[in-house]
Amino acid sequence: MRYLIPLLFILEYSLAFSQATNCYSIQDADRKNYCLAMSHRQASYCYSIHAGDDKNFCLAQVHSQRTYCYSIHQLDLKNQCLGLIK
């Protein structure tokens, strides 16, 4: 779980060059749902993410709302979320 967040952050930037069809080839369910949420900009995929902090991070990005960032318990991830969402 510790390494999931940096991978998700890197994955977000690579989505600009990939299509949603590439998301389906991802084996990890949480990563796949994050990829789909970012590519479709649909929060329904975020709700399928099991880890609570990762789910709130995803929701904050999809909705562009900082309120989800405040629900994140992991301090570094919370600060990252607050830095990304203006």
Backbone as numpy.savetxt, mean C-alpha at the origin, in Angstrom:
# Nx Ny Nz CAx CAy CAz Cx Cy Cz
7.27 -9.57 7.58 6.45 -8.39 7.58 7.32 -7.14 7.58
8.46 -7.26 8.23 9.35 -6.12 8.35 9.84 -5.64 6.99
10.02 -6.56 6.08 10.56 -6.22 4.77 9.46 -5.94 3.75
8.23 -6.14 4.13 7.11 -5.93 3.22 6.94 -4.46 2.87
7.07 -3.59 3.85 6.84 -2.16 3.63 7.82 -1.56 2.63
9.14 -1.76 2.78 10.04 -1.21 1.76 9.76 -1.77 0.37
9.40 -3.04 0.31 9.08 -3.61 -0.99 7.83 -3.00 -1.58
6.85 -2.73 -0.73 5.63 -2.09 -1.21 5.91 -0.67 -1.70
6.78 0.02 -1.01 7.13 1.39 -1.39 7.80 1.40 -2.76
8.72 0.47 -2.98 9.39 0.36 -4.27 8.39 -0.05 -5.35
7.50 -0.94 -5.01 6.51 -1.42 -5.95 5.61 -0.29 -6.42
5.28 0.63 -5.53 4.40 1.74 -5.90 4.98 2.56 -7.04
6.27 2.84 -6.99 6.88 3.65 -8.04 7.03 2.89 -9.35
7.13 1.60 -9.27 7.24 0.83 -10.50 5.89 0.63 -11.17
4.80 0.91 -10.47 3.47 0.74 -11.05 3.20 1.69 -12.20
3.87 2.82 -12.22 3.68 3.75 -13.31 4.05 3.13 -14.65
4.93 2.13 -14.61 5.40 1.51 -15.83 4.81 0.11 -16.04
3.98 -0.33 -15.14 3.42 -1.67 -15.28 1.90 -1.59 -15.38
1.32 -2.66 -15.80 -0.13 -2.74 -15.90 -0.66 -3.63 -14.79
-1.95 -3.54 -14.56 -2.57 -4.34 -13.50 -2.41 -5.83 -13.75
-2.27 -6.22 -14.99 -2.11 -7.65 -15.27 -0.84 -8.21 -14.64
0.17 -7.38 -14.48 1.40 -7.83 -13.84 1.19 -8.11 -12.36
0.22 -7.46 -11.76 -0.05 -7.66 -10.34 -0.50 -9.09 -10.06
-1.18 -9.69 -10.98 -1.70 -11.04 -10.77 -0.60 -12.09 -10.74
0.58 -11.76 -11.20 1.68 -12.72 -11.16 2.41 -12.71 -9.81
2.07 -11.78 -8.93 2.69 -11.69 -7.61 2.10 -12.78 -6.72
2.96 -13.56 -6.09 2.52 -14.70 -5.29 1.99 -14.29 -3.91
2.66 -13.33 -3.25 2.25 -12.89 -1.92 0.91 -12.14 -2.02
-0.08 -12.58 -1.28 -1.44 -12.02 -1.38 -1.49 -10.54 -0.99
-0.77 -10.17 0.08 -0.79 -8.76 0.50 -0.14 -7.86 -0.54
0.97 -8.29 -1.09 1.64 -7.50 -2.13 0.76 -7.40 -3.38
0.12 -8.50 -3.72 -0.76 -8.50 -4.89 -1.92 -7.52 -4.69
-2.53 -7.55 -3.52 -3.64 -6.64 -3.25 -3.20 -5.18 -3.22
-2.00 -4.93 -2.69 -1.47 -3.57 -2.70 -1.23 -3.10 -4.14
-0.65 -3.95 -4.95 -0.41 -3.63 -6.34 -1.71 -3.33 -7.08
-2.71 -4.15 -6.87 -4.01 -3.93 -7.51 -4.67 -2.65 -7.01
-4.56 -2.39 -5.72 -5.15 -1.16 -5.16 -4.52 0.07 -5.78
-3.20 0.06 -5.94 -2.52 1.22 -6.51 -2.78 1.37 -8.00
-2.84 0.26 -8.72 -3.04 0.34 -10.16 -4.48 0.71 -10.52
-5.44 0.25 -9.72 -6.84 0.56 -9.99 -7.35 1.74 -9.18
-6.55 2.16 -8.18 -6.96 3.22 -7.26 -8.29 2.86 -6.59
-8.40 1.61 -6.15 -9.60 1.11 -5.49 -9.27 0.60 -4.10
-9.95 1.15 -3.12 -9.70 0.79 -1.73 -10.14 -0.63 -1.40
-10.99 -1.22 -2.20 -11.46 -2.57 -1.90 -10.32 -3.56 -1.82
-9.28 -3.36 -2.59 -8.11 -4.24 -2.52 -7.34 -4.02 -1.23
-7.32 -2.80 -0.73 -6.61 -2.51 0.53 -7.24 -3.29 1.69
-8.55 -3.42 1.68 -9.22 -4.12 2.77 -8.90 -5.61 2.79
-8.34 -6.13 1.71 -7.94 -7.53 1.66 -6.54 -7.77 2.22
-5.83 -6.70 2.55 -4.49 -6.82 3.12 -4.64 -7.18 4.59
-3.93 -8.22 5.03 -4.10 -8.74 6.38 -3.42 -7.89 7.45
-2.24 -7.38 7.20 -1.51 -6.60 8.20 -2.17 -5.22 8.36
-2.54 -4.89 9.58 -3.28 -3.66 9.85 -2.55 -2.40 9.43
-1.26 -2.29 9.75 -0.51 -1.10 9.39 -0.39 -0.96 7.87
-0.16 -2.07 7.20 -0.05 -2.05 5.74 -1.39 -1.68 5.10
-2.46 -2.16 5.69 -3.80 -1.83 5.20 -4.06 -0.33 5.32
-3.72 0.26 6.46 -3.92 1.69 6.64 -3.02 2.51 5.73
-1.80 2.02 5.51 -0.89 2.70 4.58 -1.48 2.71 3.17
-2.02 1.59 2.76 -2.65 1.47 1.45 -3.86 2.39 1.33
-4.70 2.37 2.35 -5.90 3.22 2.33 -5.55 4.71 2.30
-4.51 5.08 3.01 -4.07 6.48 3.01 -3.65 6.91 1.62
-2.97 6.03 0.91 -2.52 6.37 -0.44 -3.67 6.37 -1.45
-4.56 5.42 -1.34 -5.67 5.36 -2.30 -6.62 6.55 -2.12
-6.92 6.87 -0.86 -7.85 7.96 -0.59 -7.16 9.32 -0.46
-5.83 9.32 -0.41 -5.05 10.55 -0.21 -5.52 11.29 1.05
-5.69 10.54 2.12 -6.14 11.10 3.40 -5.16 10.71 4.50
-4.67 11.72 5.20 -3.70 11.50 6.27 -4.32 10.83 7.49
-5.63 10.83 7.61 -6.27 10.26 8.79 -5.92 8.77 8.96
-5.75 8.06 7.86 -5.37 6.65 7.93 -3.95 6.50 8.47
-3.10 7.47 8.22 -1.71 7.41 8.70 -1.66 7.39 10.23
-2.56 8.10 10.86 -2.55 8.18 12.32 -2.97 6.87 12.98
-3.54 5.95 12.23 -3.91 4.64 12.76 -2.78 3.63 12.66
-1.67 4.01 12.06 -0.53 3.12 11.91 0.28 3.13 13.20
0.56 1.94 13.73 1.28 1.80 15.00 2.79 1.88 14.83
3.28 1.37 13.73 4.73 1.35 13.48 5.19 2.78 13.16
6.06 3.33 14.00 6.43 4.74 13.93 7.06 5.13 12.60
8.00 4.33 12.10 8.64 4.67 10.83 7.64 4.68 9.68
6.76 3.71 9.66 5.76 3.64 8.60 4.77 4.80 8.71
4.41 5.15 9.94 3.51 6.28 10.15 4.14 7.57 9.61
5.42 7.79 9.92 6.10 8.98 9.44 6.25 8.98 7.94
6.51 7.81 7.37 6.58 7.69 5.92 5.24 8.04 5.29
4.19 7.53 5.86 2.84 7.79 5.36 2.52 9.28 5.43
2.82 9.90 6.57 2.56 11.33 6.73 3.39 12.16 5.77
4.59 11.68 5.45 5.44 12.39 4.50 4.95 12.28 3.07
4.32 11.17 2.73 3.83 10.96 1.37 2.50 11.63 1.10
1.64 11.63 2.10 0.28 12.16 1.92 0.25 13.61 2.36
-0.03 14.47 1.47 -0.07 15.91 1.80 -1.48 16.37 2.01
